[in-house]
Every structure is written in C-alpha cells, then in structure tokens.
Amino acid sequence: MKIILVDDEYLALKKMERLLQSLEGVNLEPLTVRAFQSPLQALDAAAEDSPDLAFLDIDMPEMTGFELADRLLAMYPGLEVVFVTAYQEFAIKAFEINALDYLLKPIHPDRLAVTMKRVASSPPAGAPTEEGRSANHMMLCCLKNLHFRSADGKLHSFSWRTLKAPELFAYLIYYRNKTVSKQTLIDLLWPDFNLKRATTQLHTAIYQIRKTIKTSGMDLHIKFQDEGYRLEFGNVTLDIEEWEKDLRSAPPVAPENLPEHIAIMDKYPGDFLDEHGYGWAEPEQERTRLLWFEHAKRIAECCAGLEQHAEAIGLYQEMIRKMPYREEGYEGLMKLYAFLNQRVGVRRLYQQMTSVFLEDYDMAPSKEISAWFEEWEKERVHEKEEADVQ
C-alpha cells in the first residue's frame, strides 16, 4: 500500500511516519510511506505515484488539508483520506468530504491501529464485495422502487436503518450530477428540526448512504462542495435513463418491430419511485408515466391492427389504470370492444369514463367521444329495429 503523509510540522510528520512503520497486526504489507511538508510537493508526487491512502494535516499555510484532499480526490476518486489535526471543530467538515477517519493530535498508536484496520477492511473502489459485484455493468434502479441490479443480472434491495436516508438518496439520484444545497435538503427532510439537530441528521444520513453504496459495490460517489451534496455516477447505469434512451432510439412502432417495442415496454416496471410515496417525486412520475402512456398507445394500436386483441385490451386497460383522466385509453378500448361486438363492454366503459371524469375531475368526456358513443348507440338501435322487422 502506498501512503502519503502531509504536515507542515516536521516533528509531527516524522512521528506519524514512525508510528506507521511500527504498526503490528494490520495486514497491509508492504507499506510504502512518503512524507511531505509541502502540499504542492505532495500533489506533484501523487501525480506520479498513485497513492492508496493519504494522512493530511488540516491547518497548513500553503493549502488547507481540505483543499489538498479535493485536489487529490479529483486525481484519484478511490483514494482514502484521513485527516490529522489538533482541532476537534474540523470533524464535521472532514466528515462532509467523506474522510475515512479523523485523528486528533497527539496520535496514540492504538488509535492509529484502529484506522489502519479500517483501511484493511475497506475494499478498493469498484472492487467486488460480498453483497455486490464490480461496478462494471451494474444498474441503479428507481422505476417502481429503489433497488439495484448486480453484474450477474440479479436484483438486490437496499438495507436502510432510517427512513430519511433512502429518501435523501433518491432525491440525490433525481438531481444526479447536480449540487443540492444543504439547506434545501434540510428544508425537505427535516423542516421541523432546529438547524443544529437537522444538520446532525443530514450528516448521519449521508454517512449511511455512503456505507450502503460501498457495500453494494456500485461506482457512485457523494461529493460535498459549495455547501451542498451531489451524487456522481461512475460506471453505473440508471434504469430510467436507459429506458428513455431505448425509447428515443427505437424506430416508429410497426408490425415488423413490434417485439422490440414490447421489450422496451417490459423495461418499465412502474413509475419513478412509485412505491415510496415521495411527494417531490410526483412531477417526475407524471413525466415518465406520460412517456409510457404514449408508447403503450402506439403498441396497442399496432396489436389491434394485427388482431392481437388480448394484448391490445390488456394495454388499454393498463393505460386507463395509470392515467384515468386521459381519454385515449377509454377511447381505444371502447372502439376495440365495438369492433369485437362486445356491446356490454362498450356501454360499461363509457359509463365508467363518465363517472370517473365527473366525480374525480369535475369534467365531462370530450364532445368527440360523446358524439362517437351516441352514433354507435344509434346504430345499435337501428340494428335492433331491423332485426325486429325481420
């Protein structure tokens, strides 16, 4: 393991170097330790040497340990960082940068051994774990509910200790690769807490999310910058993005490519985070539901044209279930029932649509659909009159 030490105090630097070299019972051999009093020199050396672990003093004249950590992590996102300082008040800031540990001077050998054992038990970034595979080909899933798919194609649920951590994770997924301010997160998740308590809750939730990500083995990173948090995606795909990409790149629905479109539809198990009941997710649920609806409509029309009536009926029924305030589902199914001479089905569906529209949305069906239904009813009366004459 390659370790760099950075501290502007020469004696503190040498003491840490001796402590690391004399550690026992930690399986990290062989250790290569390089010490620097200058953060700039440390950066130059790191660019050539790819360190695995960095012990950084915080209060230094050329550059603070936090600034140095940001620059090192920009070069090596998988680098483990341990902050070393005489000041307890820097602990929260160190936590926000996702430090592995925070050591107070003077450092006791037993306390350092705890840190190094933590390093030894921490898998490298992107390496497989017992509960997750390599980040390669893993997928984070937020359609229907929050889960992930490992490299072997198996689905896994997340294990959470609190209710707020998964919601915070989901919110950062929604704003992926964008920084969300701490105040926005506090106002969303802990609006009734005072600032100190809410901040503590936020830090605890962030810590839990980072642990969960690490356990899963996904190449995801929560970064703290500009007084906010952002979730950055490495070599991990997101199901909703992949589904939309397939939808955009697919040719228009036609009989010859119907299986391709059905396969795309099968990738949409449910709306965005639908099972979690997050109020802030409703606009995104509506957006993706509408994309699904328009796609389902085209597939249903194609199935009906191919006389795949059962498939078309099932799609129209699902359209009505998902978006009961849209007429297209009712209209398509009524006309299909009419074609199949299922008169009871047509009348029952029109009555259902009228009732739902009036009771739930205080509106009536469009004039076009009402006119179609009235004309259809007249034709049935005319048919009955002709049958009676005969």
C-alpha positions as CSV (number, residue, x, y, z in Angstrom):
1,M,0.0,0.0,0.0
2,K,1.2,3.5,-1.0
3,I,0.7,6.1,1.7
4,I,1.5,9.8,1.7
5,L,1.8,12.0,4.8
6,V,1.4,15.8,4.6
7,D,2.0,18.0,7.5
8,D,3.9,21.3,7.7
9,E,5.3,20.4,11.1
10,Y,8.4,18.3,10.7
11,L,8.3,16.6,14.1
12,A,4.7,15.6,13.7
13,L,5.4,14.3,10.2
14,K,8.3,12.1,11.4
15,K,6.3,10.8,14.4
16,M,3.5,9.7,12.1
17,E,6.0,8.0,9.8
18,R,7.5,6.0,12.7
19,L,4.1,5.0,14.0
20,L,3.0,3.7,10.6
21,Q,6.3,1.7,10.2
22,S,6.0,0.2,13.7
23,L,2.3,-1.0,13.4
24,E,1.6,-4.6,14.1
25,G,-1.3,-6.8,13.4
26,V,-2.5,-4.9,10.3
27,N,-2.4,-6.8,7.1
28,L,-1.4,-4.0,4.7
29,E,2.2,-5.0,3.9
30,P,4.2,-3.9,2.2
31,L,3.8,-0.3,3.2
32,T,5.4,2.5,1.2
33,V,5.3,5.8,3.1
34,R,6.3,9.1,1.6
35,A,6.2,12.3,3.8
36,F,5.9,15.9,2.7
37,Q,5.9,19.2,4.5
38,S,4.6,21.0,1.3
39,P,1.1,20.2,0.0
40,L,2.3,21.3,-3.5
41,Q,5.1,18.8,-3.4
42,A,2.7,16.1,-2.3
43,L,0.5,16.9,-5.3
44,D,3.4,16.5,-7.7
45,A,4.4,13.2,-6.1
46,A,0.9,11.9,-6.1
47,A,0.5,12.6,-9.8
48,E,3.4,10.2,-10.4
49,D,2.9,7.6,-7.7
50,S,-0.9,6.9,-7.4
51,P,-1.3,6.7,-3.6
52,D,-3.8,4.5,-1.9
53,L,-4.1,6.4,1.4
54,A,-3.4,10.0,2.5
55,F,-2.9,11.3,6.0
56,L,-3.4,15.1,5.8
57,D,-2.9,17.8,8.4
58,I,-5.7,20.4,8.1
59,D,-4.1,23.7,9.2
60,M,-1.3,24.3,6.7
61,P,0.0,27.6,5.3
62,E,0.2,26.8,1.6
63,M,-3.1,25.0,1.3
64,T,-5.5,23.6,3.8
65,G,-5.9,19.8,4.2
66,F,-9.4,20.1,2.8
67,E,-8.2,21.9,-0.3
68,L,-5.5,19.3,-0.7
69,A,-8.0,16.5,-0.3
70,D,-10.2,17.9,-3.0
71,R,-7.3,18.0,-5.5
72,L,-6.1,14.6,-4.6
73,L,-9.6,13.1,-4.9
74,A,-10.0,14.8,-8.3
75,M,-7.0,12.8,-9.4
76,Y,-7.9,9.6,-7.6
77,P,-11.6,9.2,-6.6
78,G,-10.8,5.9,-4.9
79,L,-8.2,7.5,-2.6
80,E,-8.8,7.0,1.2
81,V,-8.3,10.2,3.2
82,V,-7.6,10.5,6.9
83,F,-7.4,14.0,8.4
84,V,-4.9,14.7,11.2
85,T,-5.4,17.8,13.3
86,A,-5.3,19.3,16.8
87,Y,-8.7,20.9,16.4
88,Q,-11.9,19.0,17.2
89,E,-14.1,21.5,15.4
90,F,-12.9,20.4,12.0
91,A,-14.5,17.0,12.4
92,I,-17.8,17.8,10.7
93,K,-16.1,19.3,7.7
94,A,-13.9,16.2,7.4
95,F,-17.0,14.1,7.5
96,E,-18.6,16.1,4.7
97,I,-15.5,15.4,2.5
98,N,-16.1,11.7,3.1
99,A,-12.9,11.1,5.0
100,L,-12.2,7.6,6.1
101,D,-11.2,8.8,9.6
102,Y,-10.3,11.8,11.7
103,L,-7.4,11.7,14.1
104,L,-6.7,14.2,16.8
105,K,-3.1,15.0,17.8
106,P,-1.2,13.7,19.7
107,I,-1.9,10.4,18.0
108,H,-1.9,7.2,20.1
109,P,-0.6,4.1,18.4
110,D,-3.7,2.1,19.4
111,R,-5.9,4.7,17.8
112,L,-3.9,4.7,14.6
113,A,-4.1,0.9,14.5
114,V,-7.9,1.2,14.5
115,T,-7.7,3.5,11.5
116,M,-5.4,1.1,9.6
117,K,-7.6,-1.9,10.3
118,R,-10.5,0.1,8.9
119,V,-8.3,0.7,5.8
120,A,-7.5,-3.0,5.6
121,S,-11.2,-4.0,5.7
122,S,-12.3,-1.4,3.2
123,P,-12.5,-2.8,-0.4
124,P,-10.8,-0.7,-3.1
125,A,-13.2,1.5,-5.1
126,G,-15.1,-0.6,-7.7
127,A,-13.9,-3.9,-6.3
128,P,-16.5,-6.7,-5.7
129,T,-17.9,-7.2,-2.2
130,E,-19.8,-10.0,-0.6
131,E,-23.1,-8.2,-1.2
132,G,-22.2,-6.5,-4.6
133,R,-20.3,-7.1,-7.8
134,S,-17.9,-4.9,-9.6
135,A,-19.2,-1.6,-10.7
136,N,-19.0,-2.8,-14.3
137,H,-22.4,-3.3,-15.8
138,M,-24.3,-2.6,-12.5
139,M,-27.5,-0.7,-12.7
140,L,-29.2,1.6,-10.2
141,C,-33.0,1.3,-10.4
142,C,-35.6,3.8,-9.5
143,L,-38.5,2.7,-11.6
144,K,-41.3,1.4,-9.2
145,N,-38.9,1.4,-6.2
146,L,-35.3,1.9,-5.3
147,H,-33.0,-1.1,-5.8
148,F,-30.1,-2.2,-7.9
149,R,-29.1,-4.9,-10.4
150,S,-25.7,-6.5,-9.9
151,A,-23.4,-7.6,-12.7
152,D,-24.9,-11.0,-12.9
153,G,-28.3,-9.6,-13.5
154,K,-29.8,-10.3,-10.1
155,L,-31.9,-7.7,-8.3
156,H,-31.0,-6.5,-4.8
157,S,-32.8,-4.3,-2.3
158,F,-31.0,-1.8,-0.1
159,S,-30.9,-2.2,3.6
160,W,-31.6,1.1,5.5
161,R,-31.5,1.9,9.2
162,T,-33.7,5.0,8.9
163,L,-36.5,6.3,6.7
164,K,-34.8,9.6,5.7
165,A,-31.6,8.1,4.3
166,P,-33.3,6.3,1.3
167,E,-35.4,9.4,0.6
168,L,-32.2,11.6,0.6
169,F,-30.5,9.0,-1.6
170,A,-33.5,9.1,-4.0
171,Y,-33.5,12.9,-4.1
172,L,-29.8,13.0,-5.0
173,I,-30.5,10.4,-7.7
174,Y,-33.2,12.7,-9.1
175,Y,-30.7,15.6,-9.1
176,R,-27.8,13.4,-10.2
177,N,-24.6,15.2,-11.1
178,K,-26.0,18.4,-9.7
179,T,-25.2,20.0,-6.4
180,V,-28.1,20.3,-3.9
181,S,-27.6,22.8,-1.1
182,K,-27.6,21.5,2.5
183,Q,-30.4,24.0,3.3
184,T,-32.6,22.6,0.5
185,L,-32.1,19.1,1.9
186,I,-32.8,20.2,5.5
187,D,-36.0,22.0,4.4
188,L,-37.2,19.0,2.5
189,L,-36.4,16.2,5.1
190,W,-36.2,17.9,8.5
191,P,-38.3,21.0,8.3
192,D,-39.4,20.9,11.9
193,F,-35.9,20.5,13.4
194,N,-33.6,23.3,14.6
195,L,-30.6,23.8,12.4
196,K,-28.1,22.0,14.7
197,R,-30.2,18.9,15.0
198,A,-31.2,18.9,11.3
199,T,-27.6,19.2,10.3
200,T,-26.7,16.3,12.5
201,Q,-29.5,14.2,10.9
202,L,-28.3,15.2,7.5
203,H,-24.7,14.1,8.2
204,T,-25.9,10.8,9.7
205,A,-28.0,10.1,6.6
206,I,-25.1,11.0,4.2
207,Y,-22.8,8.6,6.2
208,Q,-25.4,5.8,5.9
209,I,-25.8,6.3,2.2
210,R,-22.1,6.2,1.6
211,K,-21.8,3.0,3.6
212,T,-24.7,1.5,1.6
213,I,-23.1,2.5,-1.7
214,K,-19.8,1.0,-0.7
215,T,-21.5,-2.3,0.4
216,S,-23.3,-2.6,-2.9
217,G,-20.1,-2.2,-4.9
218,M,-21.6,0.5,-7.2
219,D,-19.3,3.1,-8.7
220,L,-21.2,6.0,-7.1
221,H,-19.8,8.9,-5.2
222,I,-21.4,11.6,-3.0
223,K,-19.3,14.8,-3.1
224,F,-19.6,17.8,-0.8
225,Q,-18.9,21.1,-2.5
226,D,-20.3,24.7,-2.5
227,E,-22.2,23.9,0.8
228,G,-24.1,21.1,-0.8
229,Y,-24.1,17.5,-1.9
230,R,-24.0,15.9,-5.3
231,L,-24.3,12.2,-6.4
232,E,-21.8,11.5,-9.2
233,F,-22.2,8.4,-11.4
234,G,-19.2,6.4,-12.4
235,N,-19.5,3.2,-14.3
236,V,-23.1,2.6,-13.2
237,T,-26.2,3.0,-15.4
238,L,-29.6,4.2,-14.2
239,D,-32.7,2.3,-15.4
240,I,-34.9,5.3,-16.2
241,E,-32.1,6.8,-18.3
242,E,-31.6,3.5,-20.2
243,W,-35.3,3.1,-20.8
244,E,-35.7,6.6,-22.2
245,K,-32.6,6.1,-24.3
246,D,-34.1,2.9,-25.8
247,L,-37.4,4.7,-26.3
248,R,-35.8,7.6,-28.2
249,S,-33.6,5.5,-30.4
250,A,-36.3,3.0,-31.4
251,P,-38.0,3.2,-34.9
252,P,-41.7,4.1,-35.1
253,V,-43.9,1.2,-33.9
254,A,-44.7,-1.1,-36.8
255,P,-45.6,-4.8,-37.2
256,E,-42.1,-5.7,-38.1
257,N,-40.5,-4.2,-35.0
258,L,-43.3,-4.9,-32.5
259,P,-41.2,-7.3,-30.4
260,E,-38.5,-4.6,-30.0
261,H,-41.1,-2.2,-28.6
262,I,-42.7,-4.8,-26.3
263,A,-39.2,-5.4,-24.9
264,I,-38.7,-1.7,-24.3
265,M,-42.1,-1.6,-22.5
266,D,-41.1,-4.6,-20.3
267,K,-38.2,-2.4,-19.0
268,Y,-40.7,-0.1,-17.4
269,P,-42.0,-2.0,-14.3
270,G,-43.6,1.1,-12.7
271,D,-43.4,4.9,-12.4
272,F,-40.4,6.7,-10.9
273,L,-40.1,5.7,-7.2
274,D,-43.9,5.0,-7.3
275,E,-43.9,2.7,-4.2
276,H,-42.2,5.1,-1.9
277,G,-44.8,7.9,-1.9
278,Y,-42.4,10.8,-2.0
279,G,-44.4,14.0,-2.8
280,W,-41.5,15.7,-4.5
281,A,-41.2,12.8,-7.0
282,E,-44.7,13.3,-8.4
283,P,-43.8,15.6,-11.3
284,E,-41.2,13.1,-12.5
285,Q,-43.7,10.3,-12.1
286,E,-46.1,12.2,-14.2
287,R,-43.5,12.9,-16.9
288,T,-42.3,9.3,-17.2
289,R,-45.9,7.9,-17.0
290,L,-46.8,10.1,-19.9
291,L,-43.9,8.8,-22.0
292,W,-45.0,5.2,-21.1
293,F,-48.6,6.1,-22.0
294,E,-47.9,7.4,-25.5
295,H,-45.7,4.4,-26.2
296,A,-48.3,2.0,-24.9
297,K,-50.9,3.7,-27.1
298,R,-48.9,3.1,-30.3
299,I,-48.2,-0.5,-29.3
300,A,-51.9,-1.1,-28.5
301,E,-53.0,0.3,-31.9
302,C,-50.5,-1.9,-33.7
303,C,-51.6,-5.0,-31.8
304,A,-55.2,-4.2,-32.6
305,G,-54.3,-3.8,-36.3
306,L,-52.7,-7.2,-36.2
307,E,-55.8,-8.7,-34.5
308,Q,-53.8,-9.4,-31.3
309,H,-56.9,-8.4,-29.4
310,A,-56.0,-9.8,-26.0
311,E,-52.7,-7.9,-26.0
312,A,-54.3,-4.7,-27.1
313,I,-57.1,-5.0,-24.5
314,G,-54.5,-5.5,-21.8
315,L,-52.6,-2.4,-22.8
316,Y,-55.7,-0.2,-23.0
317,Q,-56.7,-1.4,-19.5
318,E,-53.3,-0.6,-18.1
319,M,-53.4,2.9,-19.8
320,I,-56.7,3.5,-18.0
321,R,-55.3,2.4,-14.7
322,K,-52.3,4.5,-14.9
323,M,-53.9,7.7,-16.3
324,P,-57.7,7.5,-15.6
325,Y,-58.0,11.2,-16.6
326,R,-56.8,10.6,-20.2
327,E,-59.4,9.7,-22.8
328,E,-57.2,7.8,-25.2
329,G,-57.3,4.6,-23.1
330,Y,-61.1,4.6,-22.8
331,E,-61.5,5.5,-26.5
332,G,-59.1,2.8,-27.8
333,L,-60.7,0.1,-25.7
334,M,-64.3,1.2,-26.5
335,K,-63.6,1.1,-30.2
336,L,-61.9,-2.3,-29.9
337,Y,-64.9,-3.6,-28.0
338,A,-67.2,-2.2,-30.6
339,F,-65.2,-4.0,-33.4
340,L,-65.4,-7.2,-31.4
341,N,-69.2,-6.6,-31.0
342,Q,-68.8,-6.6,-27.1
343,R,-71.7,-4.2,-26.6
344,V,-71.9,-4.5,-22.9
345,G,-68.2,-3.7,-22.6
346,V,-68.6,-0.5,-24.7
347,R,-71.5,0.7,-22.6
348,R,-69.9,-0.2,-19.3
349,L,-66.6,1.6,-20.3
350,Y,-68.4,4.7,-21.4
351,Q,-70.3,4.8,-18.1
352,Q,-67.1,4.3,-16.2
353,M,-65.3,7.1,-18.0
354,T,-68.2,9.5,-17.5
355,S,-68.4,8.7,-13.8
356,V,-64.6,9.0,-13.2
357,F,-64.3,12.2,-15.1
358,L,-67.3,13.8,-13.2
359,E,-66.6,12.6,-9.7
360,D,-62.8,12.8,-9.7
361,Y,-62.0,15.6,-12.1
362,D,-65.3,17.6,-12.4
363,M,-65.4,17.4,-16.2
364,A,-67.3,15.6,-18.9
365,P,-65.9,13.4,-21.7
366,S,-65.0,15.4,-24.9
367,K,-67.6,16.2,-27.5
368,E,-65.8,13.9,-30.0
369,I,-66.0,10.8,-27.8
370,S,-69.6,11.6,-26.7
371,A,-70.6,12.0,-30.3
372,W,-68.9,8.7,-31.3
373,F,-70.7,6.9,-28.5
374,E,-74.1,8.4,-29.4
375,E,-73.6,7.5,-33.0
376,W,-72.7,3.9,-32.0
377,E,-75.8,3.6,-29.8
378,K,-78.0,4.9,-32.7
379,E,-76.5,2.2,-34.9
380,R,-77.3,-0.5,-32.3
381,V,-80.9,0.8,-32.1
382,H,-81.2,0.7,-35.9
383,E,-79.8,-2.8,-36.0
384,K,-82.3,-3.9,-33.4
385,E,-85.2,-2.3,-35.3
386,E,-84.1,-4.1,-38.5
387,A,-83.8,-7.4,-36.6
388,D,-87.3,-6.9,-35.2
389,V,-88.8,-6.3,-38.6
390,Q,-87.2,-9.4,-40.0
